[in-house]
Amino acid sequence: MTVLYGIPNCDTIKKARVWLAERKIDYQFHDYKKAGIDDTRLRRWISQVGWEVLLNRRSATWRKVSPAIKDHLDEAAAMQLMLDMSSIIKRPVLEHAEMIHVGFKPEQYARIFPEEQR
């Protein structure tokens, strides 16, 4: 099962969803705002791509994080931050074929979903 994680009003999520829909690729959408993210899944993501890749330091949510937390950030602190404020996770996160892909670029998704496999 292919799952796209994010928040519905994010422009990048909208682009990813349009790309998938245009190619008739079945996927499930997981809304962070409604469903959050669980500890086990986040640990798996971190083990595959690293917490630094998942943490969106360019987000409005990141700007709200206190300097005390930002100055002492390590994997454990970053993970807790992402569990507490899931909108601080880079978007989208795509789970497909037991792999994790972060972000959206059409050429990236074209490699993930080659035409002959659709």
N, C-alpha and C positions, 0 to 999 in steps of 0.2 A: 504494500500500500504506500502510495506517495502522499506525504503530508507537507503542507505549506504552513509555516508558523509565522504569525505576525499580528498586526492590528489592522482592521479593515480600512481605516482612513489614511493609511500611509501611502504616499504616491508610489514608492517602489513596489509595495505589495500590489497595488492596483496594476502596475505594469506587468508584474510577474503573472498575475491572475489572467490578464488579457492574453499574454503570450501562451499560457497553458490552454486556455479556452479556444483560441484560434486554431490550435493544433489538436484539439479534442483529446487532450491528455487528462485522464481521470485523476483527481486528487481530492484529498480532504483538507479543509481549511481549519486550522486551530487558532482561535482568537485569544491572544494573551490577556486581553482586557477582561474577557469573560471566564476563561478557564485557567489562566495562569500557566505556570510550568512546574513540573514536579522535579524533585531532587534527583531521582534516578536518571531521568532523561537528560537533565542538565549535566550531570556527571559524565554521561556517555558522550555528549557533545564536546565537553571540555577535553575528554581523553582523545577525541578524534581531531579537533581543530585548535584546541587551546583556548583558555579564557580570554587572552588578549584579543583574539579574533572575534569572539562573541560580544565583548563589551563595547558598546557604542559610545565612544568618548566625544562624539560630535552631536549627540542628541540633546534636546531640551532637558530631558530627565537627568543626564549627566551634569548639566550646569547647576542643578539643584542639590547635588551631592555635596556634603560639607567638606571643606578642605582637610579636616582631620581624617576623614575616611580616604579621600583621594591620595593623601600623602603617605598612607600606610597600606596601600593596596597590594594584596598578594592573591593567590588563587582562592583561598578560603574566603577572604573578604569580598572578592569579586563575585564569587558564587552566591554568597549570602545577599549581596546587592541585587543580583539578577533574580534571585528567588523572591526578594521583597518587592522589587520594581521591575517586572518583566518587560516593560517598555524600554528598558535600558539595553536590552539584547538587540544586536544588529538585526536588521530585517532585509529580506526574509531569511528564515532558516528553512531549508528544504531537506526532508528526509526521503531518500529514494534509493532502493536497492542496497539497504543497510549502510549507506554513506550519507554524510552530512555536508551540505553545501550552504555557504553563507553569502548573502548578497544576491543581486540579480543583474545580469547582463545577458542580452539575447544570445550572444555567442557562447557564453558559459552554459546556458540552458540547452542550446543546440547540441553541445557535446554530451550533456547528460542524457538527452532524449534524441538520439540519432533517428532520422526519418525511417530507416528500415526497421526500427524497433517499435514504432508507433502503431 
